[in-house]
Amino acid sequence: MNDLPIFQSPICPLPLAHHAQVTIGHGSGGQLTHQLISDVFQKHFNHPALTQGNDGALIDLASQTAQQKLVVSTDAHIVTPLFFAGGDIGRLAVCGTVNDVAMMGADPKYLTVSFVIEEGFPIDQLEQIALSMSSACAEAGISIVAADTKVTEKGKADGLFISTTGFGLLPAGRLIAGDQARPGDAVIVTGSLGNHTIAIAEARGNLGFQSGVESDTAPLNHLTSALLAEIDDVHVLRDPTRGGLATTLVEITRQSGVTIELDEASIPIDQPVWAACSMLGLDPLYLANEGKAIVILPEAKASKAIEVLKTNPYGRNAAVIGRVVNVEKARLLLKTPFGTTRVLDMLAGEMLPRIC
């Protein structure tokens, strides 16, 4: 009698081996998926909601009373390369969404995260990114409470894409938005501009020299909460990410229907960033930032705001860079050191794609 071939049932697989790379099987929803979740993600994202095996997280919002509102923001991250000086896609994903919630004047509490992973992606790099996300969450004082993974065929996802959704609580009566800028307001930026874009350009080999510039990727919620604890009439908070300072301020002028006038000499830009911009023909006012905030508030409160911001490591280079001058036209003006004034518009295209 001939021996029959023995087939291994996919329902009852052989004991799982540890993999060095992500395989299509890791996206099956089966044991490989569970192994990936337990060995990489649950290992670093340790909120109890993630260990319950449910399709959603049950979060106790008993504290959300009539004195608080829920703020939600979501974002996707496709940066290349995945690792760069000052951060990686994981830290970027956490900080970017934390900051979006914080710029509403809210206190970020929870994140959910979705991973689209390309087959063949190294597990050790995935764990490094998960650890980076965990560290960023600890710094921000938030938790990842729900997550999902999908694996796509090799060549379909360029390594790794991450999407995040953030949830925060906003005190009732607090209104901070892009349409709240008023004549007589001061415009503040919390630090030097353009570092993130230049760090990404160097990581791609676009500079041709070593700049020493690191990305400014950072969670800003502690900085904004300290500011709001001292000053209760902040009008606008915004992080100038893609499109940079100029594009973000043009958006605000249009939302509020005001003219903002900037003093070019007062805008903080590190010398290595200036040098890199000169080499590449880039305008630093349009470079992306991932750890800076624009603050617009009554001019009488500007000195106090600078004092508070400088007590935080991410605000030590804060500076008043302009003011809201009138409501005749929605436009952004730049006063140069030569005494001339020029109109700034939104960035028309993309200086450097896939930076966040």
C-alpha positions as CSV (number, residue, x, y, z in Angstrom):
1,M,0.0,0.0,0.0
2,N,1.4,3.4,-1.0
3,D,2.0,6.0,1.6
4,L,-0.4,8.9,1.4
5,P,1.2,12.4,1.4
6,I,0.6,14.2,4.7
7,F,-0.8,17.7,4.4
8,Q,-0.6,20.2,7.2
9,S,-4.0,21.7,7.8
10,P,-3.9,25.5,7.7
11,I,-6.3,25.4,10.7
12,C,-3.9,23.4,12.9
13,P,-0.4,24.6,11.7
14,L,2.9,23.3,13.0
15,P,4.4,25.3,15.9
16,L,5.2,28.8,14.7
17,A,8.8,29.8,14.0
18,H,9.9,33.3,14.7
19,H,10.4,35.2,11.4
20,A,13.0,37.8,10.5
21,Q,10.7,39.3,7.9
22,V,7.0,40.0,7.5
23,T,5.3,37.4,5.3
24,I,1.9,37.5,3.5
25,G,0.8,35.0,6.2
26,H,1.2,37.7,8.8
27,G,-1.7,39.5,7.3
28,S,-4.0,36.4,7.3
29,G,-5.7,37.2,10.6
30,G,-4.5,33.8,11.9
31,Q,-1.8,32.6,14.1
32,L,1.0,34.5,12.3
33,T,-1.0,37.7,12.7
34,H,-1.5,37.0,16.4
35,Q,2.2,36.2,16.8
36,L,3.1,39.5,15.1
37,I,0.7,41.4,17.3
38,S,1.9,39.8,20.5
39,D,5.7,39.7,19.7
40,V,5.9,43.3,18.4
41,F,2.9,45.5,19.1
42,Q,1.5,44.3,22.4
43,K,5.0,44.1,23.7
44,H,5.4,47.9,23.4
45,F,1.8,49.2,23.3
46,N,0.7,47.9,26.7
47,H,-2.6,49.6,27.4
48,P,-5.1,47.0,28.8
49,A,-7.6,47.7,26.0
50,L,-5.2,46.2,23.5
51,T,-5.0,42.8,25.4
52,Q,-8.7,42.2,25.6
53,G,-9.0,40.7,22.0
54,N,-12.0,42.9,21.1
55,D,-12.6,44.8,17.8
56,G,-12.7,48.1,19.6
57,A,-11.4,49.8,22.8
58,L,-13.8,50.5,25.6
59,I,-12.4,53.8,27.2
60,D,-13.9,55.2,30.3
61,L,-14.8,58.8,29.6
62,A,-16.6,59.3,32.9
63,S,-14.6,62.5,33.2
64,Q,-16.1,63.8,30.1
65,T,-18.8,66.0,31.6
66,A,-20.5,69.2,30.4
67,Q,-17.1,70.8,31.1
68,Q,-15.3,68.9,28.3
69,K,-15.7,68.0,24.7
70,L,-14.1,65.3,22.6
71,V,-11.5,66.3,19.9
72,V,-10.6,63.7,17.3
73,S,-7.9,64.0,14.5
74,T,-6.6,61.4,12.1
75,D,-3.6,61.3,9.8
76,A,-1.6,59.0,7.5
77,H,2.2,58.8,7.4
78,I,4.3,57.7,4.3
79,V,7.7,59.2,5.0
80,T,10.7,58.0,3.1
81,P,13.2,56.9,4.3
82,L,11.5,55.4,7.3
83,F,14.5,56.3,9.6
84,F,16.2,59.7,9.7
85,A,18.2,61.8,12.0
86,G,16.0,62.8,14.9
87,G,13.3,60.3,14.4
88,D,11.5,57.7,12.3
89,I,8.1,57.0,10.9
90,G,6.8,55.7,14.3
91,R,7.8,58.8,16.3
92,L,6.5,60.9,13.5
93,A,3.1,59.2,13.4
94,V,2.6,59.6,17.2
95,C,3.8,63.2,17.4
96,G,2.0,64.4,14.3
97,T,-1.4,63.2,15.6
98,V,-0.7,64.3,19.2
99,N,0.1,67.8,17.9
100,D,-3.0,68.0,15.7
101,V,-5.1,67.4,18.8
102,A,-3.1,69.8,20.9
103,M,-3.4,72.5,18.3
104,M,-7.2,72.5,19.0
105,G,-6.4,73.4,22.6
106,A,-7.2,69.9,23.7
107,D,-5.4,67.5,26.0
108,P,-4.5,64.3,24.0
109,K,-5.4,61.1,25.7
110,Y,-5.5,58.1,23.3
111,L,-4.3,57.0,19.9
112,T,-5.4,54.2,17.5
113,V,-3.0,53.1,14.9
114,S,-3.2,51.1,11.6
115,F,-0.1,49.5,9.9
116,V,0.1,48.6,6.2
117,I,3.2,46.5,6.0
118,E,4.9,45.3,2.9
119,E,5.8,41.6,2.6
120,G,9.5,41.2,3.3
121,F,9.7,44.0,5.8
122,P,12.3,43.2,8.5
123,I,10.7,42.3,11.8
124,D,13.5,43.9,13.8
125,Q,12.9,47.2,12.1
126,L,9.2,46.9,12.8
127,E,9.9,46.4,16.4
128,Q,12.3,49.3,16.4
129,I,9.5,51.5,15.1
130,A,7.0,50.1,17.6
131,L,9.5,50.9,20.4
132,S,9.9,54.4,19.0
133,M,6.1,54.9,19.1
134,S,6.0,53.6,22.6
135,S,8.6,56.1,23.7
136,A,6.9,59.0,22.0
137,C,3.6,58.0,23.7
138,A,5.3,57.9,27.1
139,E,6.8,61.3,26.4
140,A,3.4,62.7,25.5
141,G,1.6,60.9,28.3
142,I,-0.8,59.1,26.1
143,S,-1.7,55.5,25.2
144,I,-2.3,53.5,22.1
145,V,-5.6,51.7,22.8
146,A,-6.5,50.1,19.5
147,A,-4.5,48.9,16.4
148,D,-4.7,47.0,13.2
149,T,-2.2,45.4,10.8
150,K,-2.5,44.6,7.1
151,V,0.2,43.0,5.0
152,T,0.4,43.6,1.3
153,E,2.4,41.9,-1.4
154,K,6.0,42.8,-2.0
155,G,6.3,46.0,-4.0
156,K,2.9,47.3,-3.1
157,A,3.5,49.5,0.0
158,D,7.2,50.7,-0.1
159,G,7.9,49.2,3.3
160,L,5.5,50.6,5.8
161,F,2.6,53.0,6.0
162,I,1.1,54.1,9.3
163,S,-2.2,55.8,10.0
164,T,-3.2,57.2,13.4
165,T,-6.2,58.7,15.0
166,G,-6.0,60.8,18.2
167,F,-8.5,61.6,20.8
168,G,-8.4,64.4,23.3
169,L,-10.5,66.4,25.8
170,L,-11.2,70.1,25.3
171,P,-12.4,72.3,28.2
172,A,-15.9,73.8,27.5
173,G,-15.7,77.4,26.5
174,R,-12.2,77.1,25.0
175,L,-12.2,78.1,21.3
176,I,-8.9,77.9,19.5
177,A,-9.1,77.8,15.7
178,G,-7.8,79.3,12.5
179,D,-10.7,81.7,12.1
180,Q,-9.9,83.4,15.5
181,A,-7.0,85.7,14.6
182,R,-7.8,89.4,15.3
183,P,-6.1,92.7,14.5
184,G,-3.7,93.6,17.3
185,D,-2.7,89.9,17.8
186,A,1.0,88.9,17.9
187,V,2.3,85.9,15.9
188,I,4.7,83.6,17.6
189,V,6.6,80.6,16.4
190,T,8.0,78.2,19.0
191,G,11.3,77.5,17.4
192,S,13.6,77.3,14.4
193,L,12.1,76.3,11.1
194,G,12.8,73.8,8.4
195,N,14.8,71.2,10.3
196,H,12.5,68.3,9.5
197,T,12.7,68.8,5.7
198,I,16.4,69.2,5.7
199,A,16.9,66.1,7.8
200,I,14.8,64.1,5.4
201,A,16.7,65.5,2.4
202,E,20.0,64.5,4.0
203,A,18.7,61.0,4.8
204,R,17.8,60.6,1.1
205,G,21.3,61.8,0.0
206,N,20.0,65.0,-1.6
207,L,22.4,67.4,0.1
208,G,25.8,66.1,-1.0
209,F,27.2,67.1,2.4
210,Q,26.7,66.5,6.1
211,S,24.5,69.2,7.6
212,G,24.2,67.8,11.1
213,V,20.5,68.9,11.1
214,E,18.1,66.6,12.9
215,S,14.3,66.5,12.5
216,D,12.4,68.4,15.1
217,T,9.8,65.7,15.5
218,A,8.3,66.1,19.0
219,P,5.0,66.0,20.9
220,L,4.0,69.6,21.7
221,N,1.0,68.9,24.0
222,H,2.9,69.7,27.3
223,L,4.1,72.9,25.7
224,T,0.6,74.0,24.7
225,S,-1.0,72.9,27.9
226,A,1.5,75.0,29.9
227,L,0.8,78.0,27.7
228,L,-2.9,77.6,28.0
229,A,-2.7,77.2,31.8
230,E,-1.1,80.7,32.0
231,I,-2.9,82.5,29.2
232,D,-6.6,81.9,28.7
233,D,-7.1,84.0,25.5
234,V,-4.9,82.3,22.9
235,H,-6.7,82.7,19.6
236,V,-4.9,80.3,17.2
237,L,-2.6,77.3,17.5
238,R,-1.3,75.5,14.5
239,D,1.7,73.3,13.6
240,P,3.3,74.3,10.3
241,T,3.9,70.9,8.8
242,R,3.6,70.4,5.0
243,G,3.8,73.7,3.3
244,G,5.7,75.2,6.2
245,L,5.2,78.5,8.0
246,A,4.1,80.5,5.0
247,T,1.5,78.2,3.7
248,T,0.0,77.7,7.2
249,L,-0.2,81.4,7.9
250,V,-1.8,82.0,4.5
251,E,-4.5,79.4,5.5
252,I,-5.0,81.3,8.8
253,T,-5.3,84.7,7.0
254,R,-8.0,83.3,4.8
255,Q,-9.9,81.6,7.6
256,S,-9.9,84.8,9.7
257,G,-10.1,87.3,6.9
258,V,-7.1,89.3,8.2
259,T,-3.7,90.5,7.0
260,I,-0.6,89.2,8.8
261,E,2.7,91.0,8.6
262,L,5.9,89.1,9.3
263,D,9.3,90.5,10.2
264,E,11.7,88.3,8.2
265,A,14.7,89.2,10.5
266,S,12.8,87.8,13.5
267,I,12.0,84.4,12.1
268,P,14.4,81.8,13.7
269,I,16.2,79.6,11.2
270,D,19.3,77.6,12.1
271,Q,22.4,78.4,10.1
272,P,22.8,74.8,8.8
273,V,19.2,74.9,7.5
274,W,20.0,78.2,5.7
275,A,23.1,76.7,4.2
276,A,21.2,73.6,2.9
277,C,18.4,75.8,1.5
278,S,21.0,77.9,-0.4
279,M,22.5,74.7,-1.8
280,L,19.1,73.2,-2.8
281,G,17.4,76.4,-3.8
282,L,14.7,76.0,-1.2
283,D,12.8,78.7,0.8
284,P,12.9,77.8,4.5
285,L,9.5,79.5,5.0
286,Y,7.9,76.7,3.1
287,L,9.8,73.8,4.7
288,A,7.9,71.3,6.8
289,N,8.2,71.1,10.5
290,E,7.1,68.4,12.9
291,G,7.9,70.0,16.3
292,K,7.0,73.6,16.0
293,A,3.8,75.6,16.7
294,I,2.4,78.9,15.6
295,V,0.8,80.8,18.4
296,I,-1.5,83.8,17.8
297,L,-2.7,85.8,20.8
298,P,-3.2,89.4,22.0
299,E,0.0,91.4,21.6
300,A,-0.2,92.4,25.3
301,K,0.2,88.7,26.2
302,A,3.1,88.0,23.9
303,S,5.9,88.6,26.4
304,K,4.3,86.3,28.9
305,A,3.7,83.7,26.2
306,I,7.4,83.8,25.2
307,E,8.4,83.4,28.9
308,V,6.2,80.3,29.3
309,L,7.2,78.7,26.0
310,K,10.9,79.1,26.8
311,T,10.5,76.9,30.0
312,N,9.8,73.9,27.7
313,P,12.7,72.3,25.8
314,Y,10.7,72.5,22.6
315,G,10.0,76.2,23.0
316,R,13.4,77.5,24.0
317,N,13.9,79.4,20.7
318,A,10.4,80.8,20.7
319,A,10.1,84.3,19.1
320,V,7.6,86.9,18.1
321,I,7.8,87.0,14.3
322,G,4.9,89.3,13.3
323,R,1.4,90.6,14.0
324,V,-2.1,90.8,12.7
325,V,-2.5,94.3,11.2
326,N,-6.0,94.7,9.7
327,V,-9.1,93.0,8.2
328,E,-9.0,94.8,4.9
329,K,-7.6,91.8,2.9
330,A,-6.8,88.2,3.7
331,R,-3.1,88.1,2.9
332,L,0.4,87.4,4.3
333,L,3.1,90.0,4.0
334,L,6.8,89.7,4.7
335,K,8.9,92.7,5.6
336,T,12.5,92.1,4.6
337,P,15.7,93.4,6.2
338,F,16.1,95.7,3.1
339,G,12.9,97.6,4.0
340,T,10.8,96.0,1.2
341,T,7.6,94.1,1.6
342,R,6.5,91.1,-0.4
343,V,3.3,89.1,-0.5
344,L,3.6,85.4,0.4
345,D,1.2,82.8,-1.0
346,M,0.6,79.1,-0.5
347,L,3.2,76.6,-1.7
348,A,2.0,75.7,-5.2
349,G,3.4,72.2,-5.4
350,E,5.6,69.9,-3.2
351,M,9.2,71.0,-2.5
352,L,10.1,67.5,-1.2
353,P,7.4,64.8,-1.4
354,R,6.7,62.1,1.2
355,I,8.2,63.9,4.2
356,C,5.5,63.0,6.7
